Amino acid sequence: MRRFLTLPVFLLLLTVAVAASAAPDTPKWPLTLREGLPSSLAGWAGAPTDPLPEEGENGMGRYTEVGRFFQKIESSKSTKQFRLSVQDYADGRDLGPQLKSAFKEAASAGAETKSLEIGQYKAFVVTDRSSGKPTTIVTVIVSPSRLVLGQGANVAAEEAVALVRNVDLARVAAAK
């Protein structure tokens, strides 16, 4: 009788253990936004942990953001930092006009500017060299209300664009 009672308990525990180890939980919103961001960049050290998603607000409205941070130490006097992030604004927003306006303002203030396509997506690159070392921001519009940002300290425009090309933009655009 005792064997009969322990066998069902054993089978139940075995089933639970197999189910728990079968597949890890899939990320839920907003962590799904991070799935398109690379976890590593060749030649760059990544932060040991990724920050939790956060919410914020800027001139374009409220957004949810996820990101990853990388750095490269080139010498005792030269360090580069680069952050990749995704900002998701409310559905129905079209950030294009505001970004174009900010891009024009940056150009008139003396920053180096360039517009291009990364993949099939419109991108704006702004580099400020006023402090001597370049600070570059690459903004990619992956949907009217979702942006991928590459922000680099001591990173020139060409290198920043190359780093942003490591993002799976289609996956970021499709994240739900």
C-alpha positions in Angstrom: 0.0 0.0 0.0 2.8 2.4 0.9 4.5 1.7 -2.5 1.2 2.6 -4.3 1.0 6.0 -2.6 4.6 6.9 -3.3 4.6 6.0 -6.9 1.9 8.7 -7.9 3.8 11.3 -5.8 7.0 10.3 -7.5 5.5 10.6 -10.9 3.9 13.9 -10.1 7.3 15.3 -8.9 9.0 13.9 -12.0 6.4 15.6 -14.3 6.9 18.9 -12.5 10.7 18.7 -12.7 10.6 17.9 -16.5 8.1 20.7 -17.2 10.2 23.2 -15.3 13.4 22.2 -17.1 11.9 21.9 -20.6 11.8 25.5 -21.7 12.8 28.7 -19.9 10.1 31.3 -19.5 9.9 33.5 -22.5 10.5 37.2 -21.9 7.4 39.4 -21.4 6.8 43.0 -22.4 8.9 45.2 -22.1 11.8 42.8 -22.0 10.9 41.5 -25.4 12.3 44.9 -26.8 15.7 43.8 -25.7 15.7 40.6 -27.8 16.9 42.5 -30.8 19.9 44.1 -29.0 23.1 42.2 -29.2 24.4 40.8 -25.8 28.0 41.3 -27.0 29.9 43.4 -29.4 33.3 42.2 -30.8 36.1 44.0 -29.1 33.9 45.6 -26.5 33.2 44.5 -22.9 29.6 44.3 -21.9 28.2 45.3 -18.5 27.9 42.3 -16.2 24.1 42.8 -16.0 21.5 44.6 -18.0 19.5 47.3 -16.3 15.8 46.6 -15.8 13.3 48.3 -18.1 12.5 51.8 -17.1 10.0 54.4 -18.0 10.7 58.0 -18.6 9.5 61.1 -20.4 11.2 63.6 -22.7 10.0 66.2 -25.3 8.5 63.5 -27.5 6.4 62.0 -24.7 6.4 59.0 -22.2 8.4 56.0 -23.2 9.6 52.6 -22.0 13.3 51.9 -22.4 15.6 48.9 -22.3 19.3 48.9 -23.1 22.7 47.4 -23.0 26.0 49.1 -22.1 29.5 48.4 -23.5 32.9 49.9 -23.1 36.3 49.5 -24.7 39.5 50.5 -22.9 42.1 51.4 -25.5 44.8 52.7 -23.2 45.2 54.3 -19.8 44.0 57.6 -21.3 41.4 56.4 -23.8 38.1 54.7 -23.0 35.1 54.4 -25.2 31.6 53.8 -24.0 28.6 52.8 -26.0 25.0 52.2 -25.1 22.4 50.5 -27.2 18.8 51.1 -26.2 15.2 50.8 -27.5 12.7 53.5 -26.6 9.0 52.6 -27.2 6.5 55.4 -27.1 2.7 55.1 -27.1 1.1 53.5 -30.2 -0.2 55.9 -32.7 2.6 58.4 -32.2 4.7 59.5 -35.1 8.1 60.6 -33.9 9.5 61.4 -37.4 8.7 65.1 -37.5 10.1 65.8 -34.0 13.3 63.8 -34.8 13.8 65.7 -38.1 13.3 69.0 -36.2 15.9 68.0 -33.6 18.3 66.9 -36.3 18.1 70.3 -38.0 18.6 72.1 -34.7 21.7 70.0 -34.0 23.1 70.9 -37.5 22.5 74.6 -37.0 24.2 74.4 -33.6 27.4 73.1 -35.2 27.1 69.4 -34.7 28.1 67.0 -37.6 24.9 65.5 -38.9 24.1 62.8 -41.4 20.9 61.0 -42.4 21.0 57.5 -43.9 19.3 54.1 -43.9 20.4 51.3 -41.7 18.7 48.2 -43.1 15.4 49.5 -44.4 15.0 52.0 -41.6 15.6 55.8 -41.6 18.5 56.8 -39.3 19.9 60.1 -38.1 23.5 60.5 -36.9 24.6 63.5 -34.8 28.2 63.9 -33.6 29.3 66.7 -31.3 33.1 67.4 -31.2 32.9 70.6 -29.1 34.7 68.9 -26.2 37.5 67.6 -28.4 36.4 63.9 -28.2 33.4 62.9 -30.3 30.1 62.1 -28.7 27.7 60.4 -31.2 24.1 59.6 -31.1 22.5 57.3 -33.8 18.7 57.3 -33.9 17.0 54.6 -36.0 13.2 54.8 -36.5 12.1 51.2 -36.5 8.4 52.2 -36.3 6.6 55.5 -36.0 6.6 55.1 -32.2 9.7 53.0 -31.6 13.4 54.0 -31.7 16.8 52.3 -31.5 19.4 54.5 -30.1 23.2 54.1 -30.1 24.9 56.6 -27.8 28.7 56.7 -27.8 31.2 58.7 -25.8 34.6 59.0 -27.6 33.0 57.2 -30.5 33.0 58.7 -34.1 30.0 58.6 -36.4 31.3 55.7 -38.6 32.1 53.5 -35.6 28.7 54.3 -33.9 26.8 53.4 -37.1 28.8 50.1 -37.4 27.9 49.2 -33.8 24.2 50.0 -34.4 24.2 47.7 -37.4 24.6 44.8 -34.9 21.0 45.3 -33.7 18.4 43.1 -35.2 16.1 46.0 -36.2 13.3 43.8 -37.6 13.1 41.9 -34.3 13.0 45.2 -32.4 10.3 46.5 -34.6 8.2 43.3 -34.2 8.6 43.0 -30.4 5.3 42.9 -28.5 
